[in-house]
Amino acid sequence: MTELITEKPNEVIVADQISGKDIEQLRIYYPMLTFNGKDKTKIQMSQKTLKMQMENKSVSFEILKSGKNELKRTGKSLKHRNGLVEPVYFDADGLSAKYRIYTEK
């Protein structure tokens, strides 16, 4: 697997590529914080974008390259050091994917 991470002000862009015998597709997971032990996260999700807001702060996850594939929720809560997370994911078209994580300026 090759992962190229590009940092810019208020965002990180990630480009992943995988190769190997019998590998046909790449799936990307993102741990969406749903509860911090005190407050629930306000979640807005579309086919390509996830926006999470809590305590006047927001973080977004956006698919930049996936073809027709879209974000999906797993519906499973997992314990995390910051509270509870629910993994969201998307299947890449083939063996490469590109996405970004950013905050509003």
C-alpha positions as CSV (number, residue, x, y, z in Angstrom):
1,M,0.0,0.0,0.0
2,T,1.2,3.5,-0.9
3,E,-0.3,6.5,1.0
4,L,0.5,10.1,0.0
5,I,-0.5,12.6,2.6
6,T,-0.6,16.3,1.7
7,E,-1.0,18.9,4.4
8,K,-2.5,22.3,3.7
9,P,-3.9,24.9,6.0
10,N,-7.1,23.5,7.6
11,E,-7.0,20.3,5.6
12,V,-5.2,17.0,5.0
13,I,-5.5,15.3,1.6
14,V,-4.9,11.5,1.4
15,A,-4.3,9.5,-1.7
16,D,-4.1,5.7,-1.2
17,Q,-3.2,3.0,-3.7
18,I,-2.9,-0.7,-3.0
19,S,-1.6,-3.6,-5.1
20,G,-1.0,-7.3,-4.7
21,K,-2.1,-10.7,-5.8
22,D,-5.8,-11.3,-5.6
23,I,-6.6,-7.7,-4.4
24,E,-9.5,-6.4,-6.3
25,Q,-10.8,-3.4,-4.4
26,L,-9.9,-0.8,-1.7
27,R,-12.2,0.2,1.1
28,I,-11.5,3.3,3.2
29,Y,-12.8,3.7,6.8
30,Y,-13.1,6.9,8.8
31,P,-13.9,6.9,12.6
32,M,-16.7,9.4,12.9
33,L,-16.9,10.7,16.5
34,T,-20.6,10.4,17.6
35,F,-20.3,11.1,21.4
36,N,-17.5,12.6,23.5
37,G,-18.8,11.5,26.8
38,K,-20.8,14.7,27.3
39,D,-22.3,15.8,24.0
40,K,-23.6,14.1,20.9
41,T,-22.1,15.1,17.5
42,K,-24.4,16.8,15.0
43,I,-23.9,14.8,11.8
44,Q,-24.7,15.8,8.2
45,M,-23.9,13.3,5.5
46,S,-24.4,13.2,1.8
47,Q,-23.1,10.8,-0.8
48,K,-19.5,12.2,-0.8
49,T,-19.3,14.4,2.3
50,L,-19.6,13.9,6.1
51,K,-19.7,17.0,8.3
52,M,-19.5,16.6,12.1
53,Q,-20.2,19.5,14.5
54,M,-19.7,19.7,18.3
55,E,-19.3,22.6,20.6
56,N,-19.0,25.2,17.8
57,K,-16.3,23.2,16.1
58,S,-16.6,21.2,12.9
59,V,-14.6,18.6,11.0
60,S,-15.5,17.3,7.5
61,F,-14.5,14.2,5.5
62,E,-14.9,14.3,1.7
63,I,-14.4,11.7,-1.0
64,L,-12.4,13.2,-3.8
65,K,-12.0,10.1,-6.0
66,S,-14.3,7.1,-5.8
67,G,-16.3,7.1,-9.1
68,K,-20.0,6.4,-8.3
69,N,-19.3,4.9,-4.8
70,E,-20.6,6.8,-1.8
71,L,-20.1,7.1,2.0
72,K,-22.0,4.6,4.1
73,R,-22.5,4.2,7.8
74,T,-21.8,0.9,9.6
75,G,-24.4,1.5,12.3
76,K,-21.9,0.1,14.9
77,S,-20.7,2.2,17.9
78,L,-17.2,1.5,19.1
79,K,-15.5,2.7,22.3
80,H,-12.7,5.2,21.6
81,R,-10.5,7.2,23.9
82,N,-12.5,10.3,23.0
83,G,-15.9,8.7,23.5
84,L,-17.8,6.7,20.9
85,V,-17.1,6.5,17.2
86,E,-19.1,4.9,14.3
87,P,-17.0,3.9,11.3
88,V,-18.1,5.3,8.0
89,Y,-16.6,3.9,4.8
90,F,-16.6,4.0,1.0
91,D,-15.4,1.5,-1.6
92,A,-13.0,2.9,-4.1
93,D,-13.3,2.2,-7.8
94,G,-10.5,-0.3,-8.2
95,L,-7.3,0.0,-6.2
96,S,-6.9,3.8,-5.5
97,A,-8.8,6.4,-3.5
98,K,-8.5,10.0,-2.6
99,Y,-10.2,11.9,0.2
100,R,-9.7,14.9,2.4
101,I,-10.3,15.8,6.1
102,Y,-10.8,19.5,6.7
103,T,-12.1,22.2,9.0
104,E,-14.0,25.4,7.9
105,K,-11.8,28.4,7.8
